[in-house]
Amino acid sequence: MGMIKRIKEEIAIIKERDPAIHSSMEVFLYPSFKVMIHYRLAHKLYENRHYFLARWISQRGVRKTGIEIHPGARIGKGFFIDHGNGVIIGETAIVGDNVTLFQGVTLGGTGKEQGKRHPTIGNNVMISAGAKVLGSFRVGDNSKIGAGSVVLEEVPENSTVVGVPGRVVKRNNQALPREDLDQFLPDPVQEDITALQYANSCLTNRIIELEREIKELKREWKKREENKDEKK
């Protein structure tokens, strides 16, 4: 793909994903736009084994944007980083099509692996602010990772993951990030608290009911005893 066509594609992606954009010229100021231009060039050099030049261009992009994408990473079409400061994508990471990342996201390794040591992100995935995806595993298509989550194992397709460590709290959510960039995901802790409150309420009602039944039984037992005394 030619450079002009690539630039037009990056502009279209940012305008589509970010409602704050009012003109195409604003896109040239966006960190996401700048870093992707650097990445595409660096990645091409990396594939041709010009490693030093690739890293030099990549590091220029880091200094300008605060976003670090290793030139060896493989990134698909429709990739968008919203705000972006602090985003890190490792050398062996693979990112599918139509993926959206927010600021502070890390696609990193655990430091214990050799070879493929960074995650593979499927198509139509949204990873919210501050989330860390660490290790060589796959995040399935159409999935969402909640803000601040730490994901350490494979995520099935169409899932919502939140928490530290991350756990699946919703399945078969197929809304694409292109159409739904809502970062307000389920809160498992609050859901557990709500469930406990409901259970406590049910238990309290049952205790009240049992106390009423015991009082009724006591009254009946007292009447029977009184009737026995009268017969005597």
Protein Blocks (a to p, Z undefined) as FASTA:
>chain_A
ZZklmmmmmmmmmmmmmmkbcbfklmmmpmklmmmmmmmmmmmmmmnopaklmmmmmmmm
mmmnopacdfkbccdehiacehjiopacdfklccdehiacdehiacddehlaghjlbdcd
dehiacdehiacedjddddehiacdehiacfbdcdehiacedjddddfbehiabdfkloc
cfbdcdfklmmmmmmmmmmmmmmmmmmmmmmmmmmmmmmmmmmmmmmmmmZZ
